[in-house]
Amino acid sequence: MLISIAHAQAESGLGVGSDVLVKRFHMSRFWCVVVSAAVFSAAQAFAIETENPHSLGLVSGLSGLGYGFLFGVYPTLVAETFGVHGLSQNWGTMTLAPVISGNIFNLFYGAIYDHHSIVAPDGDRECLDGLECYRDAYWVTLVSSLAGVVLSLWCVYLERTKKLEERRHRLDGCHDREE
């Protein structure tokens, strides 16, 4: 429930926030993706160190914020990148990514849990190692989240480079007409 509440709050606020970022501050909307990836990274870092299960609310809340930030800005990024005419198809394709990666990460979590588990006579698995049951899985997702930060920063750089090139090209065109 905490994930859903944080997700809804972040998603509803980010739509306006990303517009302000672009219109008022002339910055890339990809900065919202950077923030999202950083929030995911923080959630995984907290999860690695969380011994008390009652403290997992922070991990859940940060995860919800990360998803909210991401899904609050992604449709606009898809529309800006690919155009609005194919938005439904392109957005549908983009929303498949979490399905694929979610299953891959679930397999990691399951394999790590199984490695730390004992099998009861009835076939049920039980892990008595506490945080160690999942810690390695959180390291995998932390590295993945940090890779998301790097990739989104690269997108900011690419977009900035493209805009500077377009601006230089327009200015060169203006100088050619004056001559």
Residue, then its C-alpha position, 0 to 999 in steps of 0.5 A: m500500500l505504501i508503494s502505491i501511495a508514494h507512486a501516486q503522489a510522485e506521479s501526480g506531482l512530476g507531470v507539472g514538475s517536469d513541465v516547469l523544469v523544461k519551460r522555466f529552467h530550459m533543462s532536459r526532462f531526462w533529469c526526472v529519470v536521473v532522479s528516479a534512478a537515484v531514488f531507486s538506488a537509495a531504496q536498494a542501498f537502504a534495503i542492503e542495510t535494513e535489519n529490522p523488517h519494520s524499517l522496510g517501509l522506507v524501502s517501499g516508500l522510496s521504491g514507490l517514489g522512484y516508480g512514480f517519478l519514472f511513470g510520471v515523465y516517461p509518457t512525455l519522453v516517449a511522445e517527445t522522442f517518437g512523436v504523438h502519432g505512434l504514442s500508444q504503440n510506442w508507450g505500450t512497447m516501453t511498458l513491456a520493459p518492466v515485465i521482462s526485467g521484473n521477471i529477471f530480477n525475480l529469478f535472481y531473488g529466488a535463486i539467492y533465497d533458495h541458496h540460503s534456504i533449507v528444504a523442509p521434509d514437506g518441500d517448503r523452503e525456509c531461510l533463517d539467515g535474516l537479511e542475508c536471505y536477500r542481501d545479494a539480490y539487493w546488491v544486484t538491483l543496486v548496481s542495476s539502479l546505478a547503471g540507470v543513473v549513468l544511462s539517464l545522465w548519458c541521455v541528458y548529455l546526448e539531448r544537450t549535445k543534439k540541442l546545441e548542434e541544432r542551435r549551431h546549425r540554425l545560427d550557421g543558417c542565419h549567417d549564410r543568409e546575411e552574406 
